Amino acid sequence: MHKKLSKILTISFLLIFTLQLASLLFLITMPEPSIAAEVKNFVPQVSIDDNFTAGVFSTPSIAKYIKAIYTYAIGIVGILAAIVLMFGGVLWITAGGNNERISNAKSWIAASLSGLVLALCSYMILYTINPNLVQFKDIVVNDVTDTSLEGCCLYVYKLESSCKDKKKSDCIPPSDNTTADWIGSNYKCNETKKACEAK
């Protein structure tokens, strides 16, 4: 009787699990309407907080979504760990004193608990390896400057500064004691102030 009940529970659990996976795969592979024209007016279907507005190329929104996915994933891992823990408990209850089935149930329970601990400690592990792995910073993209244009070249010799309008390739220190810093083509030399100023 115990063997039949164990087989029935195992088959029903596997059947429900397979149906859930099939439904998930169906939802993932289901074709969506073309959204190429709507990309510019992207509005997230799931809001993260009240002050959140997403732009297509905005890096803060990507960081917020990754944090939200992590939060949801921790919840999903907790639910899956609880299901696996219950499955191990059912195996143990229906073992009927069989040492092999009891050890199998213990391994299921140990796997669920270790997976749960690993998932809950993942933030601490990543922070210990490198704090930048858990701190999302905005991506700063610098403007591309044309080095063939003239810009301000700032020279410093014994704390005395001077400047010249030159190309980047020509901004070379005239002697060993002089430093030459290319400020950029968006700046011009103000010889009166001996400094670079915006054009």
N, C-alpha and C positions, 0 to 999 in steps of 0.2 A: 504493500500500500504506500509506504514511504517513497519507494523508488518511482512509482507512477506519479505521485504528487510532485516529486522533485522534477521529473521530466516535464510534467505539464507546466509547472512554474517557469522552468528554464525556457521551454518553447514559447510560452506566452510572452515572457520578457523579451526574448530575441525577436519575436514577431512584431511587438510594439516598437522596439528599437529600430528594426528594419523599415517599418512604415514611416517612422519619423524621419529617418535618413532619406528615404525616397521622396517624401514631401519636401524636405529641405533642398534636395537636388533639383526637384521640379521647380521650386521657386527661384533657385539661383539661375537655372538655364532657361527660364521663361523669357521669350523675347520682349524687349521693351520698345516703346515708340521712339523714333529718332529724336534726340534732344540736342542735335548739333546747333540748331538755330536758337535754342534757349540757353546756351551756355553762358552768354553774356549776362543774362538775368537770373543767375543761379540763386535759388533760395533753398536752404536745407530743409528737408522734410521733418527732421528731428532736431529741435532746438536744444542747445546745450545749457544756456542760461538766458535770462531775460534780456541782458544787454548784448547778446551775440548777434551780429550781422556778418554774414560771410561774403567775401569777394572771391572771384574766381582764382586770382593769383595772390591772395592775401595769405602770407605765411602764419599770422596768428591764428587764423581759422583752422589751418591744417594742424597746428599744435594742439588746439582745443579739441579737435576731433580725435586725434591720437590719444589724448588723455581720457576722453569720453569712451573710446573703444576699449581702453585698458580697464576702466571702471566696469563697463558691461562685461568684459571678458572675465574679470575676477568673479562677478556674480554667476556667470555661466559655469565657470570651473567649480565654484562652490556647490551648485546644483548637481553637476555631474558627479562630483565626489560623494555627495550624499546618496545619489542613486547607486553608485558602485558599492558604497558602504552597505546599503540596504541589500544589494544583491549578494554580497559576501555574507551578510547575516542570514539571508534566506538559505544560502548554501549550507551554512553551519547548522541551522535548525533542522534542515532536511537531510543532514548527513547520516543520521541514525547510528552514530558511533563508528562510522568508517573513517579510519585515520587519514586515508588519502584525500577524501573529500573535505575533512576538517582542515588539513594543511592547505588545500586549494582555497578554501574559504578564508583562512588566515592571510594567505598571500593577496587575495582580492582586497581585504580590509586594509592591510598594510600599504598596498599600492594606492588606495584611495586617500588614506591619511597622509602619506608622504607627498603625493601630488598636491593635496590641498595646502600642506605646509610650504612646499616649494612655490606654489602660486602666490600665497600670501606674503612670502618673504622675497618675492622677485624684485620689488621696489628697493628693498634694503640691499639686496645683492648687487643690483645695477648701480646704486648709489655708492656702494663700497668700491666697486671696480673703477668707476669714473662718475663724478657728480653731474657732468655734462650730459650723460645718457638719460637723465630724468628731468633735466631743465631745458625746456624748449625756448630757444631764442629766435627772434626775427631774423630772417635772412636779409642782409643788406647787400644790394647789388649796386656797385659803383658805376657811375657814368663812364662810357667809353670816350676817351679823349684822343684827339688826333695829335700824334707826336710831331707831325710835320709843321704844325702851326707854331708861331712864335708865342712865347709866354714869358713869365717872369722867372728869372734865375737869380736867386738870392745868394750873395757871397758874404762870408763872415771871416774876418781876419783880426785876431786879437780883440775880440768882442766889438770890433767896428764892422758895421754892416754896409753893404752896397748892393745894387741890383742892376741887371741889364735885361733888355728884351732879347731873348734868344730862343732857339729851338731846343728841345730836350736833349738831342744828341750833342749840341754845342755847349750845354751847361756843364762845364768841366772846371774844376778848381785850377787857377793859374799856377799855384805853387803848393808845396807840401803842407804849409801852415794854414792854408785857406780851405774852407769848406764851401761847397757849392750845392745848393738844394733847389731842385726844380719844383716850383710851386704849382705850375699848371698853365695851360693855354687860356684859361678863363681869367687870368690875372695879368696885369701890366705893371711895369716898373715905374714907381714914382721916385724920380731921382732927387727931388727936393727932400722928401722924407726918408729916402734911402730904404724903402720898403716896398713890398708887393701889395697891390690893392686890386679889388675886383674891377673888371672892365665895365 
